[in-house]
Amino acid sequence: MHPSFRICLMMASLLLAACTPALQVQPAIAFVPEAAPLDAEQADRYWWQVRFRLVWPDGEAPDFAAHLLIADQVLLPVLVENQATLPLWRFHRRAGRDGAGNQFSLIFFADRETAARIDEEISSDPLTRWLLDRKLMDKVSFEQRSPEELGRLELTSDPEWPMEIQRSWPYFIMGASQTWLLLVQELSRENAPEGEVDYAALLNHYRDVDARLNAEWQRYGQHAYLHHLSAIFGYHPLQIRSSELRTF
């Protein structure tokens, strides 16, 4: 790279940093998960999905830390505020070099009024608008996942599973999502940013949280989660298909 070109890049970076306004970060809301009701399936409830598609530059690994930032700063207040009318919900994380890209989703089971309110709260959130305006996130999309007249529990489960697994799985994955979100919040409390914070500092905070969470999963996940899940199912062996193992 020519020295003059390198200097121009450095100056452009400094100008961008100087022109980037700070984000106003509020203290985290306390998350006290509510149990999913066993009568979640009702005539006026449907499955909905909010997708956050993040910018993923070519040649780079996906930055999953932004998932934690969105979960803690955008979705946590929405979940806390709407728990009374939100019987089932879960997170979905994926990254692939395809049309969906690096994507973080909230999938939830609710009536139309609650769904519309959640869509509005997410769309109008200052951080959502900030990420979109600065091209750090491609788009936020909202859609109904179950177009049938009656939304059924099994409609977002894998159709290859037996029906009893399809219908019970939303309860399992909601508990797992609640656990993950509580871990993010617990780890984020250490040196949590508050007040005016620039995006780089905020993202670095969640990169640190992500690194510590991943380290805990690697060290304790086998015993804390997989072992005890196996115990609930009576320690019976299960098939592990290599096609289901993913790096991200």
C-alpha positions in Angstrom: 0.0 0.0 0.0 1.3 3.4 -0.9 2.2 5.5 2.1 0.1 8.5 1.0 -2.9 6.1 0.6 -2.4 4.7 4.1 -2.3 8.3 5.5 -5.6 9.0 3.7 -7.2 5.9 5.2 -6.1 6.9 8.7 -7.4 10.4 8.3 -10.8 9.1 7.0 -11.0 6.8 10.0 -10.3 9.6 12.4 -12.9 11.9 10.7 -15.5 9.1 10.9 -14.8 8.5 14.6 -15.0 12.3 15.3 -18.4 12.6 13.4 -19.9 9.5 15.0 -22.3 10.6 17.8 -22.3 8.8 21.1 -25.0 6.4 22.1 -27.0 7.1 25.2 -26.9 3.7 27.1 -29.3 3.2 30.0 -28.7 1.0 33.1 -29.8 -2.6 32.3 -33.3 -3.6 33.2 -33.5 -6.5 35.7 -34.6 -9.7 34.0 -36.7 -12.0 36.1 -38.0 -14.7 33.7 -41.6 -15.9 33.9 -42.6 -19.5 33.4 -44.2 -20.4 30.1 -47.9 -21.2 30.7 -49.0 -24.7 29.7 -52.1 -23.2 28.0 -50.0 -21.1 25.6 -51.9 -22.4 22.5 -55.0 -20.2 22.1 -57.1 -19.2 19.1 -55.8 -15.7 18.8 -52.0 -16.4 19.1 -49.6 -16.9 16.2 -45.9 -17.3 15.7 -44.0 -14.1 14.7 -40.3 -13.4 13.9 -38.2 -10.2 14.1 -34.9 -10.6 12.2 -31.8 -8.4 12.6 -29.5 -8.8 9.6 -26.0 -7.5 10.4 -23.4 -6.2 8.0 -20.9 -9.0 7.4 -17.9 -7.9 5.3 -16.4 -10.3 2.8 -13.4 -12.2 4.1 -14.2 -11.7 7.7 -15.6 -14.1 10.4 -19.1 -13.2 11.6 -19.1 -10.9 14.6 -21.5 -12.6 17.0 -20.9 -10.0 19.7 -23.5 -7.8 18.0 -26.1 -10.5 18.8 -25.4 -10.0 22.5 -25.6 -6.2 22.1 -29.1 -6.4 20.4 -30.3 -9.0 22.9 -29.3 -7.0 26.0 -29.9 -3.4 24.8 -32.9 -3.8 22.4 -34.8 -7.0 23.1 -34.4 -7.3 26.9 -36.6 -4.2 27.6 -39.2 -5.5 25.1 -39.3 -8.9 26.7 -39.6 -7.6 30.2 -42.4 -5.1 29.3 -44.4 -7.7 27.3 -44.0 -10.9 29.4 -47.6 -10.9 30.5 -48.8 -11.4 26.9 -45.8 -13.3 25.6 -46.2 -16.9 26.6 -43.5 -18.4 24.4 -40.4 -16.9 22.8 -36.8 -17.8 21.8 -33.7 -16.5 20.1 -32.3 -17.8 16.9 -28.7 -17.2 15.8 -27.1 -18.0 12.4 -24.5 -16.9 9.9 -24.1 -18.1 6.4 -22.8 -16.7 3.1 -26.3 -16.7 1.6 -29.3 -14.4 1.4 -29.9 -14.4 5.2 -26.3 -13.6 6.1 -25.4 -12.9 9.8 -28.8 -12.8 11.4 -30.1 -12.6 15.0 -33.8 -13.3 15.5 -36.5 -13.1 18.1 -39.3 -15.7 17.5 -42.4 -15.4 19.6 -45.9 -16.7 20.1 -48.5 -13.9 20.8 -51.7 -12.2 19.7 -51.7 -9.6 17.0 -51.9 -6.6 19.3 -48.8 -7.8 21.3 -46.9 -8.5 18.0 -47.7 -5.1 16.6 -46.5 -3.4 19.9 -43.3 -5.4 19.9 -42.6 -4.5 16.3 -43.1 -0.8 17.0 -41.0 -0.9 20.1 -38.1 -2.5 18.3 -38.4 -0.4 15.1 -38.4 2.9 17.1 -35.6 1.9 19.5 -32.8 4.5 19.2 -30.2 1.8 18.9 -32.0 0.0 16.1 -32.3 3.3 14.2 -28.6 4.1 14.9 -27.4 0.8 13.6 -29.5 1.1 10.4 -28.6 4.7 9.8 -24.9 4.0 10.0 -25.1 0.9 7.8 -23.9 -1.4 10.6 -27.1 -3.4 10.2 -28.6 -4.1 6.8 -32.3 -4.3 7.9 -34.8 -5.3 10.5 -37.7 -7.4 9.2 -40.9 -8.4 11.0 -43.3 -11.1 9.8 -46.0 -13.6 10.9 -44.5 -17.1 10.8 -47.8 -19.0 11.1 -50.3 -17.8 8.5 -53.0 -20.3 9.4 -56.2 -19.2 11.1 -55.1 -21.0 14.3 -51.4 -20.7 15.2 -50.3 -24.0 16.6 -47.4 -24.7 18.9 -45.6 -27.0 16.4 -45.5 -24.6 13.5 -41.9 -23.4 14.0 -40.5 -26.7 15.0 -38.7 -29.0 12.7 -41.4 -30.9 10.7 -39.2 -34.0 10.6 -39.5 -34.4 14.4 -42.3 -36.5 15.9 -45.4 -34.4 16.8 -44.9 -34.7 20.5 -41.4 -33.2 20.2 -42.6 -30.5 17.8 -45.2 -29.4 20.4 -43.1 -29.6 23.5 -39.8 -28.2 22.0 -40.9 -24.5 22.2 -41.0 -24.7 26.0 -37.5 -26.2 26.0 -35.9 -23.6 23.7 -37.6 -20.8 25.6 -35.9 -21.9 28.8 -32.6 -22.2 27.0 -33.0 -18.7 25.6 -33.8 -17.3 29.0 -30.7 -19.0 30.4 -28.5 -17.5 27.7 -30.0 -14.0 28.2 -29.4 -14.2 31.9 -25.8 -15.2 31.3 -25.3 -12.3 29.0 -26.8 -9.9 31.6 -24.8 -11.3 34.5 -21.5 -11.1 32.6 -22.4 -7.6 31.2 -22.8 -6.1 34.7 -19.1 -6.1 35.1 -17.9 -2.7 33.8 -21.2 -2.2 32.1 -21.3 1.0 30.0 -23.7 3.7 30.9 -24.3 7.2 29.7 -22.8 8.5 26.5 -20.8 5.7 24.8 -19.5 5.4 21.3 -20.5 2.4 19.3 -16.9 1.0 19.2 -16.7 1.0 23.0 -20.1 -0.6 23.3 -19.4 -3.3 20.8 -16.0 -4.0 22.5 -17.8 -4.4 25.8 -20.1 -7.1 24.3 -17.1 -8.8 22.5 -15.6 -9.2 26.0 -18.9 -10.6 27.3 -19.1 -12.9 24.3 -15.6 -14.2 24.9 -16.2 -14.9 28.6 -19.5 -16.5 27.8 -18.0 -18.8 25.2 -15.2 -19.7 27.6 -17.8 -20.7 30.2 -19.7 -22.7 27.7 -16.5 -24.6 26.7 -15.5 -25.3 30.2 -18.8 -25.9 32.0 -21.4 -26.6 29.2 -20.8 -30.4 29.1 -21.6 -30.8 32.8 -23.9 -27.8 33.5 -26.2 -28.4 30.5 -25.6 -31.5 28.5 -25.0 -33.8 31.4 -28.1 -32.7 33.3 -30.2 -32.7 30.2 -29.1 -36.3 29.7 -30.0 -37.1 33.3 -33.5 -35.8 32.8 -33.9 -38.2 29.9 -32.5 -41.1 32.0 -29.0 -41.2 30.6 -30.1 -43.1 27.5 -27.7 -42.9 24.5 -28.5 -40.7 21.6 -27.4 -40.5 18.0 -25.1 -37.6 17.0 -25.2 -36.8 13.3 -22.1 -35.0 12.0 -24.2 -33.0 9.6 -25.7 -31.2 12.6 -22.4 -30.0 13.9 -21.8 -26.3 13.0 -18.9 -24.0 13.5 -21.3 -21.0 13.4 
